[in-house]
């Protein structure tokens, strides 16, 4: 069994590539099934192959446990080819940006991700919820088996331990707070600005919370479903509009923050050019947190537009990093201990088939000797003689294999067997 993680994140790949490899939320289940089918080609059994996919604005990762012939390197290569094939990308274009983590490195990575150690915002809590969602989707698609189920259960337990026993989340600056800080560089007072949020998901809710604290002049939610937009806007004393109204309404807003699950840009260059003209070139601050991006990258070239992507927020969120280094070291120590514990469990799983076979063989021997004893009793043999024969027969059958192995072995192999057998049979030398 090869346990592995293959993916890319904000440290290994630019947003222009991450958006090509992102999995829309409504396609995760289908992608998990496709991954298992991909692994199930050839000698591997689809029933035993496992897969889970985590896809956020900062990362896309495929976790797998499979039995692909050729060992862990072949499994990693197959997984990387799956990501390229699924997204119709040239393998040579994608491969340099992928990290490939086998066995305990995959486990360590999952523990670190869930604990917030691998995030753009060190210690941020959103990733744990995103990982739990990914696991639920994988389970619903039949992607979780013995190994990934156990790994993710331990992942969540480790994340809880890290967050409750360390200060890894202390002093952190969220993406939402960073967006507010950047906006304040453009506009002296956000209280004088009209703010538009596009989408109604968790990230938009966080951003709206931070901007609402600055008491903007107006706050608007644009969403494909008006009812959901209105529900969110009501919390911040704002109002909602439909996405279809954006072309006519965009010019009204000084600050625009977008984060939807759309696979295509919602705001194009032409739409923004018309808005800037209508605003008589008054500056517009735009933040695109979505992956794939909601705002065409060409918009950033306009003189009166300040466009920031999720990657552009990276530097701003490093504030307070020094204060968290002690917590990081403590968290890493916890994770390392839990990784070794999980790998010990993995090793123990390797002998399960051997133990099962041993039990089945022993049971067959026991039943054969028991049947022989019953026949003797049926013939009227004395019960003490039958029990004596039964015990001797069982002993002889169980010792036959070890005795033969010891007799046939030579040199160092015989010495190892001679040292091992007393431990197996708990005898004194």
N, C-alpha and C positions, 0 to 999 in steps of 0.2 A: 504494500500500500504506500503510495506517494501522497503526502500531505504537502500542499504548497499554496502560495499566494503570488499572483502575477498582477501587476497594475502600474499605474502612473499617478502622480499627484502634483501639487503646486510647486514642489521642489525639483521635480524631474522633467516637467513638460509645461510649455506655455499654454495659456488658455485657448489659443487658436487650435491646438491639437487636442486638448482635453475635451473641448466641445464636440469634436468628431467622434470621440470614443465614449461619450456619455450615453447611458441607457435611460430613456424616458421611464418615468415611474410606472406607467401602465404597460411597459414592455418587459419588466424585470422577470416576471414569471415565465414568459415565453423564452426569454434569453437563457434562463436557468435550464429549461427543458432542452434547448438547443445545445447548450454546453454539455449536458449529460449525453445527448445523442452523439455529439462530436467525440467525446471520450469513449463512448461505447462501440466505436468502430473497431473492427479487428477482433483480437482475442479477448478484449476486456468485456465484462458483463455490465450492461446498462443498469441492471438492478442494484449493483454494488457501487456504481460511480456516484459521487456526491459533488454538489456545486452550490455556491452562493455568490451573489453579486452585490457589491456596495458601490453606488454611484451618486456622488454629490458634486457640488460646484468645485470642490478642491481635489477630488480623487475619483478614479474608477478602478476597482479591484475585483478580481475573481479569485475566490477561495475554492480549492478543490481537494478531493481525496479520491484517488483513482488507482487502477491497476494496469496502467498502460505499459506494455512490454518495452523494455529498454531502460528501465530505471527512472530515477528522478529527472535526469537531464532530458530524456525523451518526453516525460510528462510536462515539463516546463515549456519545451519547444512546441508541443502540441497545444498547450493553453495559449501561448502567445500567438500562434497561428490562428486559433479560434477567434481571438479578439480582432485581429486584422481582417479575417474573412467575414466576420459578422458585420463589421462596419464598412466593408468594401474599401479597405485601405491597403496600400502596398505594404507587405510585411517589412521590407527594408526601411520604409519611412517610419514605421511605428516602433520597431524593435529597439533602437538606441535609447528610447525614452522610458522603456519598461524596467521596473525592478522585478527580479525573479527570486522568490524566497522559498527554499525547500525546508521541509520538516520543522525543526524547532525554530528556525528563523521566521517561518510563516506564523507560528504560534506567538512568538514574541512580538511580531508586527501587529497582529490582531489585538493583543493585550495593550500595546502602546497606543494604537489608534483609538480604541474605546476609552482609554484613560485620558485622552486629550494631549498626549505627548508628541503626536505626529501632526498636529493641526497647525494651520497658519496662525491661529490664536491659541497660544499654549494654554491648555487646561480648559478650553471652551467646552461646554456641556452638550451642545447640540449634536455632536457626532455620535454620542452614545445612543440617543434616540434614533438617529438615522441608521445606525448599525442594527438596532433591534428591529426596525422596520424591514431592513434587508433580509434579516433572518426569518421574519414572519413570512415574507414573500417567497423565500426559498423553500421554506417548509410547506407552504401551500402548493408549491409547484412540484413537490416530491423530491426536492434537491438535497434534503438533509438526511444523513444516515447516522450510523453509530459515531463516526469520527468527528464530523463537523458539528453535530448536535452537542457532543461532549465539549468540543473546543469552544463553541460560542457560549455555552452555559458557564464555563469557567471564565471566559472573556468578560462576561457581564459581572461575575462575582469579583474578579480582579479590579475592574473599573470602579465598582462600588467601594472596595477596600481602599484603593488609591485616593478616591475623592473624599472619603470619610476620615482617613488617617494622615493625610498630608494637606498642605495648603496649595496644591497645584493650581487651583482656580483663583487663588487670591491675587489681587492687583492686576487682573487681566483686563485688557481693553478689547471689547468686542468689535466685530466688523461694523455693527450698527453705530457704535460710539465713534469709530474711526471715520465713518461717513459724515457724521455731524462735525467733527473737527475739520475735515477737509472743506466742508461747506462754509464753515466760519472763516476760512482763509479767503473765500471769494466774497462773502457778504458779511459785513460787520455785525448785523443783527438778523438772525433767522426769524425773529418776531415780525420783521417787515416783509417777509417773503411768502409766496404761495408755493406750497409743496404738494407734489403729486407722487403717489405710490402706485406702481403698476404690478398687479398680482395681489393675492390675499393669503399667501402661505405663511409659514412660521418665520422665515427671514424677513418678509415685509412687515409682519406684526412686530418683530423686534425693532426694526428700523423706525417704524411709525411711533413706537413707544419712546424712543430716544429723541426723535425730532419733535414729538408732541410736548416733551418736557421743555422745549425752547419756545413754546407758545407761538407757532407760526401764524401768519396772517390768516391763511386758510389751509386746510388739509383735505386732500381728496384721494379716494381710492378708485382706481380704474381696474375693473376685473371683467373677465368674460361672462361670469355669472353675476348679474347685478345684485341679487339677493345676498350672496356671500360678501360682496363688496360693501353693501349697506350695513351688514352686521358688524363688520370690522370698523367701518368709518364711524358708526354710532358710538363705539367705545372711546373715540378721540374727538367727539363733537365735530366730526367732519361730514362730508357727503360723498356719494359714490356716483360714478359714471360707467358706461359700458366701454369696452375696448374699442368698439366701432366708432366711438365719438372722438378718439384721440386726434385724428387729423385736424379736426376743427377746434379742439380744445387745447392742444399742446402749447400754443403761444401764450396762454394765460399763466404758465407756471415757471417759476424761477429755479426751482429745485425738482429734479425728477429722479426717483429711485425705482429701479425695475428688477423684478426677480420672478419669472414665471417658468413654467415647465414646457414652454413652446420650443419646438425643434427648429423653428425658423425665426429670424429677427422680426420683432413687432414694430420697431421704429426704424425707418430707413433714412438715408441721407436726404432725399427729396422732402420728406415730411419735416425734418428738422430745419432745412434751409428755408422752407416756407414760414415756419414758426419764427425763426430768427428775423426774417424780413418783416413779419408782422409786429415783432417786438422792437423794431427799429434798432436792431443789433444790441439790445440790452443783454448782458451775459446770462447764460443758462448753465447751471451746474447739474451734471447727469452722472448717476452711479448705476452701473450695470453689474449686478451680482450674479446674474444667471449664467449657467453653463448647460447647454449652448447659449451664446449671448443673445440678449433681447434687442440690443441696439447695434446697428451696423458699425463696424470699426471705423469706416470712413468718416463718421460723424465727428470723431475726435480731431480731424484736420481742420474743422471750421474755426475761424478766428475767435468767434464769440461763444464757443462751447467748451466747457471744461468737462471732459468725459473720463471717468475712472472705471476700470474693470475690477474684478475681484482680486486680481494679482496686484493691481496698483495700490490696494489697501494694505498690502503686506508690511511695508515699512512702518506704517502708523500703529500697527497692533503690537509692535515690539516693546512699547513702553512698559516698564515694570518687569522686564525679563530678568534683570539681575536679581530682583527680590525673590524670584521663584526658583533660582538654581538649586538651593538647598532642598526644596520640595521635589524637584526633578530627580535629584540623586536618591532621595528616599523612595520615590515612586519606582525608579528603575530597579532598586534593590528588591522591592516587593515583587515586581514583575518577573525578575530573574528567578526568584524562588518558586513562583507559581509555574513558570515555564518548565523548570526541571521536574516539578511534580507531574505536570501533564505528560511530559515525555516518558516518565516512568510508567504512567498509565498506558501509553502507546506501546511501550516494550512489553508490558504484561499482556496486551491484546495479541501479540505475535504468537504466544504459546497457547492461546485458547484452543486452536484446532488440534494441537498435540494432546492437550489434556482431554479434549472431547473424544479423540480417537482412543486414548488410553482407557477412558472410562467404558467406552463401547466394547473394547476388546476384553476388559476385565469382566464386564457383565456377561459376555458370551461364554467366557470360561466358567464363571460362577453358575450360569444356567445349565451348562453341560454337566458339570459335576453334580449339581443338585438333581438333575434328571436321572443320572446314574445311581445316586443314592436312593431315590424313590423306587427305582426298579428293584434294587437289592432288598429294600424293605418289603416290597410287594411279594417277593419270593420267600419271605419269612426269615431273612437274615437277622441276626442279633443286632439291636439298635446301637450298642457300643461299638461293635465291629464296623457298622456302616458309618458312624460318625468319625471313627478313626480313619477309615478309608477316604471319607470326604475331606477331612482336614489335610491329609497327606497329598491327596490329589490336587487340591487348590494350591498348596505350597509348591508342589513340583511344577505345576503349570506356570505359576507366577515367576518362579526362579529360572525357568528354562531359558528365556530370552537373555537375561543378564549373564547367566553362566556361559551361554554360547558366545555372546559378544566378548566376554573376558577371555574365553578360550581361544577365539580366533584373532584377537588383537595381539600386537607385538610392540616391543620397545616402549616409546613414550606414550603411545595410545593406550597400551595396557596399564601403564602407571597411572594415567589420568582416570581410566575407568575404575581402577582399584581404589583410588582416592574418592571417587564420586559415588560409587555404589553404596558404601556405608551411610552416606548422607541421604541418599534416596530411600533407603530401607530403614534408616534410623537404627542401625545396629552399632554395637561397640566393636572397636578394632582390637 
